[in-house]
Amino acid sequence: MRPLLEHLSDGAEHTSEETSTILANLFHLSEQERTQLQPTGKGTVFGNRIAWAKARLKQAGMIDSPRSGVYQIVPSGTVLLQQTTGPITLKELDLVKHGGLEITDEPSPEAMTPDEQIEHAHKQIRQKLAVDLLEQIKACSPTFFEELVVRLIFKMGYGGSEADAKRVGRSGDGGIDGTIKLDSLGLETVYIQAKRWEGVVGSPEIHKFAGALQGQKAKKGIFVTTSSFTKEAQKYAGSIDSKIILIDGGQLAELLMDNGIGVTEAKYGIKKLDSNEKFLMPIKKISNDDSGTFPSIAPRTIDRALWVPDELLGFSSSREMKIAEPSDWQTTPLPDKRTKIVLDRQFSTEAIQRMLAGLIPEAMEDKWFIYWHDGMLFFHRSWTGFCIYVVRFAADGDGYRMIEADVNRDPEQYPEVGVERDAKIISFLIDVVLLRRPGEFPSE
């Protein structure tokens, strides 16, 4: 990191392109070394290392980014250069960050197991991504930031539909930038303030927001900023009757990454032994009569309904096992407002075995309740119980084919995303949630 900091030591603003060229010449890199791609195929190795160094120096308060793609040194960075002579490592940055207090060193990569190295690298990538994400947000307009925050709160599971999440920020808005219903029935509204600031947010701003909540006769609010809050602001927010949640820049970046907003997933294809007990344990027979058919599946669409007998499973299904049942979760049936979409995808018997277990939510992150019944997969949103998809299967040769689905079209329960995207979401849920295969959520 020293060559980068020395390059910025003149105090002037330098663009990323300029920095990349100067450092590449400094290290006498060949054209092949400059353009070598990362394993993911996205970006170069050299560019990634420069970006990582910038992120760590910025986190430590050694450099600043006055605008997107532009960097310059700050006084603390100049002091660091003057007080050190050798390479600048993470240890030096941490010593400065923690006021000169000695901290425990992280083990070197050679002392880590392969799994620990992966976890360590993932942590570093995530930290850099958080910095990049906040920089992009700060470069956007206040209106964009307000809309982004409202979208995030909705993505986290609040509100019944996107119509319940609204941006209202405008001149004279009284400190209210957005609103969202706490639940699908609209029994209570949460008010949002989103401030794209560089400086810290003090207690006066929280006091103004609390006053705005009182003006709306509201009891709950969320104050989001790209910077941070003073201790006085945090203390004041916790002392008043209104419930105000404070989300600073670091928390905001974490929430955006966790909810897949503004980021995409990079897959490296690392595989592990499947130790899922549900997969190893026997699965009960799904037929509910002796005929081996499900009468609820229309005969005009298939020749014979789906049934997996014991001889196909390869073991007895008489042993008890907890498989998702309709009674395991409070749900509502598929509404009359629905549409039918045609699907065509083949699955092996082994894949069907794993689908039979379904999914019973165990944590807030489990956003779906899924169960198998009468040859169909039912997909319900876990926090509302609304039925979104009912997917039908038919026996086909040595496997089974996904043939069609009924899709919720009630705008109060599910915002329409289009037939093509619905089909992709269904495949994603089956692959990632039920079959535990890698996959990316379909983009809009």
N, C-alpha and C positions, 0 to 999 in steps of 0.2 A: 504493500500500500504506500510505501514511501515514494516511489517514482511518481505515482499519481498526485500525492500531496505536494511534492516538489514542483510538479508541472503547474499546479494551481497557486504556488507560493507568491506569485506577483500580485495577487489580490484582484486581478481582472476576472471578468466573466469569460468562461470558455465553453464552447458547445461540445456535445458528445462526439461529433464527427471530427472536430479539431483534436480533441484529446486522444481519440483512437489512432489517428494518423501519427501524432507525435510519439506516443508510447510504442507503437509498432516499429517506428524508425529507431527509437531508443534501444529496443531489444533486438534490433536487426532481424526482424521476422521476415521469412520468405513469403511470397504470395500465397503459397499453399498453406502455410501456418496461419496467415491472416484470415483465410477463407474457410478453414476447416470447420465443418458443421458439428454441432453437438449430436449425441446419439439419437435424440428425438427428431433431428432434422430441422429444428426451429432455432435459428440464430447460430452464430459462430461461437467456438470455444473461447476465442480471445475476447470477443465482445461481451460474453457472459461473465468472464473474469473481471473485466473492467467494471461492469455493472454491479457485480458483487462487492468490489472494493469501494465503489461510490456509496452503496447502500450502508456498508458498515461504518464508513467515515461519517456519513450523515447521521446515522443513529447515535454515534458517539459525540456528535456536536462539533466535528472538526471542519466540515464543509457545509455549505447551504446550496439550495437550488431555488434561485429567485423566480424562475419560471421553468416550464417543462423543457428538458433537454439541455439546460444551461446550469453550470456549477461554478462556484467560487469558494475560496478558502475563507474561514472566519478567524478571529483572533486566537481562539483556543487551538486551532490547527497550526497557526504560526508558532505558538508556544511549544507545541508538541515537537515540531521540527527542530526547534532550538535546543530542547532538552534531551533529545535522543540522537544517536548517531548511526545505529544499525537499522536493520529491517524493522518496520512497524508491524507488530503482530496484534492479535486480538487481546493478548494480555496487556500490552501497553494501552490500548483503547479502553479496556475495562478499568485499569488503574486510574486513568484520567476521569472516567465516567463516575467512579465510586469515590472520588475525592482522595485518591492515593492510598486507599485501604487495600490491603492484599486480599485477593479472592482465590477460591479454589480453582486450580486449572482443570480444564476438561481433559480427559485422557487423549493422547495422540491417536490418530487413526490406526496406527500399528497395534495399539493396546486394546482396540475395540474388536468385538465380534462383528461378523458381516451384518447381522441384524442391527447392531448398535450404530454401525457406520451409516446404514440406510436411514435410521431414525435421526441421526445427527445431521445428515445432509438434508433430509426433509425439513428439519427445523430451520436450517439456514435459508433454504429456498423460500420457505414460508415467510421468514422475516424480511427478506428482500422483496418479496411480492407485496407485502403489506406496505412497505415504503413506496414502491412504484405505484401502487393503487392510490394511496393518498395524494401523491404528486399529481396524478392524472385528474383526480377529483378537484384539487385546488386550482387546476388550470381551466376548469369548466365554469360555466356561469352559475350564479346563485340559484337561478330557476332550475337548472339541471340538478343541482345538489338537493334542492327541496323535493323534486320528483323522485330522485334516487332513494332518499330516506323513506319516503312514503311507500315506495315499491318494496324496499327491504322489509319494513314492518309487516306488510301484507304477506311477503314470501315466508316470513317466520311463523305464519299460521294465524294471524289476527285478521278478523273480518271474514264474512262469508264469501264475498266475491270482490273482484277488483273495483266494482262500482262503489264498494264501501270504503275504499281508500282514495282520498281526494287531496290534491294540493290546493291550498287556498291563499298561499302567500301573495301579498300585494301591499301597496302603500297603505298605511293605516290599518294593517291587519291586527294590530294590538298584540303582536308577538306570536301569532298563530300562523304557522306555515303549512300545516296539513292536519287532517283528521282521519281517523280510522275507527270503525266500530269494533268494540271489544269482542263481539261474538256475531254470529250470522243473523241473530234476531235484532240486533241493534239496541240491546237493553242499556248499553252504556257506550259513550264515545270517548276515545283517547285523543288528546290534542298534542300536536307535534311542533317543535321549533327546531329548525335546522340552520346552523350558523357555520359558514365556510370561513373560518378565522385562522390567522397565523398566531396571534397572541393568545394568552390564556384567558379563559372566561371566568370572571369574578362573580361574587355574590350579587352585585347590583343587577346583572342580567338575569339571574335566577329569580330575583325579587320581582322584576318586571314580568317575567313569564308566569310566576305564581299569581300576580295581579290579573293577568290576562285570563288565567284559568278561572279565577273567581268571577270575572266578568261574564264568563260563559256558564257559570254555575257547575263547573266541572271539578272532578275529584282526582283525575289522573292525567299526567302529562309526561312526555318524553322530550328531553333536550339533547340534541345531537350536535357535536362540533367536530371539526377536523383537527382541532388543537387539543387542549386539556383544560381541566378545571382547577381553580385554586382550592386549597383546603377549606377556606371560608365558604366558598360556593358549595362544596360537598356537605359541609356541616349545616348550612342553612337549608339545603334541599331535604336533609334528613330530620329537620326540626319542625317543619310546618305540617299542618293537617293534610294538605294536598299531597298525593303521592307523585313525586317527580323523579323519574329515572334519568340519570345522567350517563350519556355514552360519549366517551372521548374518542380521539382519532384512532388510537390503538385498538380499542374495542370495536369501533366501526369497521376497521379493516378486517378484523377477525370475523365479524358477523357477515360481511360481504363475501369473504372467502368461503365460510362454512355454508352459506346459502347459494353459492354459485353465481353471484352477481358480479359482473365485470371481470371474471376470470374463466379460464378453460382448464380442463384437466390434461396433463401430460402423462401418457402411459409408458411404463418401462417394461411391462411384461414379466414381473417377478412372480414366480409361482411357489406355492407352499403345499405341503401335504394337507388334504382335506380331512379335518378331524371333526366335521360336523356330525353330532350324534344322530340328528334326525335323518341324515343320509344313510348312516350305517344301520339304524334300527329298522325293523320291519314296518311296513305301511299297511294299514287296514284296507280291506276290500272296499271299493267305493260303490259297488252296486247295491241298490236298496230293494231288490227283489230277485227272484230265481231265474228271471228271463234273461238277465244280463243286458238289459236295455234301460234307457231312461225315457219314459213316455213324453217328457216335457220338450224334448228336441224334435222339431218338426220333421216328419219323414220326407218332406219334399226337398229338404236340403242335403240329407245324407241317406245312405243305404242302411247303416246300422249305427247305433249310438256307442259312445265310448264306455268300455268296461275293462278293467285290468284284473283278470283272475289270478289266483295264487300261482298257477303254473308259469305264468308269464313273469310274475315278480321274482320267481326263483326262491321264495321262502314262504312260510306260513304267515298269514296276516292276523292270526288269532291273538298274538301278544298285544298287550295294551300299550298305547302310545298317545301322547297328547298331540292331537292334530286339530288345527283350527276348525271350529264349528260355528254355524250361524249364531248360536246362543252365547258365544264367548265375548261378544262385543255389542254394545248398544248401537243399532243401525236403523236406517230408514230404507225402504225399498226404492228401486229405480222409479223415478217419476214418470208420469204419462208423456211428458215432453222429452222425447228421446229420438234417436235416429239409429238406423242400422248400417253398419259398414261391413264390407266384404274383406276378409282376411285370407291369406293363403301362405301358411308356413308349416313345415314338417317338423315333428319332434319325435325323438326316439322314446322307447318304453322307459329307459332309464331316466330321461328328462321328466316324463310324466310322473314317475315315482316321486321325484323331488318336489314337483308342483303340488302333490296331494297334501303335503304338510301345511301349506299356506303360510300365513304370517300373523301371529298375534303380537300386537305392539307391546314392547317392554320398556321403551324409553321415548322421550319427546321427539327424538330424531326419527322414530319409526312412524312415518306419516300415513301409512296404509294399514288397513286390516283386510287380509285376503284369505278367502277360504274356497274349498272345492265342494260342489254340491250338484248332484244329478248331471254329471258330465260337463259342468260349467265352472269357470273361475269367476268369483265375485270380488270386485275391487271397491272397497269403501275407504273414504278419508277417515283417518282415525279420530281426529278431534271434533268432527261434526257428525260422523256416522253416515254421511250421504253416500249413496251408491253411485259410482261414476261409470264403471264398466261391468258388463256381464259378457264373458267371452266363451264361445262354444267350440267344442272339439269334436272330431269324428275319427273313428278307426280308419286307418289307411295302410294296407299292407302290413309290414312288420312294425310300423309306428303309428303315429297319430297326427292329424292335421288340424291346425287352428283355422276355422272356416269363416266365422263371422263374430260380430260383437254388437251389442246394444250399448249406445253411448248417451249419457245424461246430457240433455240440452236445456235444462232449466237454468236460466241465467242467474237465478238467486242462489243456486247451488254450485254451478260449475261454469266458468267463462268458456265460451266456445273457442277452440283453437284450430279447427279445421280437420277434415277427415284424415288427410295424410299425416298430420302431426299426431292425431289421436292413435293411429295405427303404430306409429313409431314409439309413442309413450307406452303402449301396451307391451310391445316387444321389449322395451327397456326394462319395465317392471318385472317381466318374466325372467329376462336374462340376469339382471343384477340383483333383484330382491329375492326371487325364488330359486334361481339356479346358481346364484353367486358367481356369475361370470363378470369380467371387467366390461365396462361400457360407459358411455358418456350420455348425459341427459340430452334429449333432442333439442336443438337450438330453435329459437322462434323464427 
